[in-house]
Amino acid sequence: MRPYSYHRPTTLAEARQLHGELAGARYVAGATDLLVAIKSGRTEPAALVSLRGVAGLDRIELTPDGAVLGATTRIADLATHAALRAAYPELAQACAALGTEQVRNQATLGGNLANASPCADTAPPLLVNEARARIAGDAGTRELPLADLFEGPGAVRLAPGEILTAIVVPPPVEGWSGRQSKARRVQVDVSLASVAVRACISEGRCRGVRIAAGAVAPVPLRLAATEALLRDQSLSGALLAEVRASAAAEVRPITDLRATERYRRHIVGVFVERCLRALAEEAGCPV
Amino acid sequence: MPRLSFTLNGASARAEARDCDTLLDLLREGLGMTGTKEGCGKGECGACTVLVDDRPVNACLFPAPEVEGLAVRTIEGLADGGLSPVQQAFVDQGGIQCGFCSPGMILSATALLERNPDPDDAAIRTALAGNLCRCTGYAQIVASVQAAASALQGGTP
């Protein structure tokens, strides 16, 4: 392992300055993925600029205008936050099921997203809430839809030196709720498929729906075609069977050491149906 | 090498560590505290579990410089005159065979019971999912945690 220097700035400006000055520098937060990559030789940064001590990045703020989730907020804190769970159950579920207790106590929201693994667990629940990414850079602060942040496996649309500082989530709307489901071989393993659904279901009708899937494409993605099948429709077993098939066809998984393409397609369909049934039951109109 | 100040098992500690060392390196090599084990070195097995500010973390993935000012608890810090109730329960219930996973397992169990004094089976297994054991098949480990919970609440183990 190539030795690296470790820096602990306390402000964003200091962090960005260090990152600009130090050759071969990388930002780090929880380090739960980066240190594994460094130890295996997959990446060899000369310097790590830690964001853990930067003021203002570790926060969960819920207001009538929505939520602001700081980038260095730990996954464990998101998982156990009662008000967050009430507003965005799909996000709390995803965080509670991410890795193990030990990983959740170090891993961060910003790290999970900026690392841009296709199987990032926090991405699908944030996508179905149409969350935005807040980024600090040379020109100040900018925001963009979270969906636009992901470029490909391990790649985010951040200019050199830019820092993801927060995720901004619109407020929950009355009548909407959400669920998340994921599959992995053992708890410590990354997801081989994950699904988040946010929907407004009443009197047996799907008034609105958003569906996102992770680990089944180069980036986490919304399933727009499957959503279209559901909008304004009465939920029935037959419709859910169509939805299951549509979701399975809409994702673009690969076969790898964790699962086959065929299994991933199948389980995504199962999860979308499962989440919709749970939401229908919550709304008092089980399918 | 940078000198780090933190709290270790309730007492002030100072240790030197390289920037690229982990908390595991600092404990084992820097301080000679070998109760914390290295199993996989990549955050999958939990043998290196320690408590930082009462929360279980994988010491093998915890950058040493980040320990500044924090409170660390290792397996060496649990016994106080005698074994802690959690340690005793593991001994009594056969939750220890080769012992390699035990420090991490016992610390994770200790942290669980501190935040949830009456966990059911599922809660125990979820909390300990990051601690792998190759010997016991986990049944005696779950029984140990249940017995410890009982003992801590004042009942018979």
Interface residues (C-beta under 8 A of the other chain):
Chain A: M1 P3 Y4 S5 Y6 R8 V28 A31 T32 L35 V36 K39 S40 L48 S50 R52 A76 G99 T100 E101 Q102 V103 N105 Q106 V186 Q187 V188
Chain B: R18 D19 C20 T22 G41 K42 G43 E44 C45 G46 T49 V52 R55 P56 V57 N58 C60 L61 F62 P63 P65 E66 E68 S108 A111 T126 A127 L128 A129 G130 L132
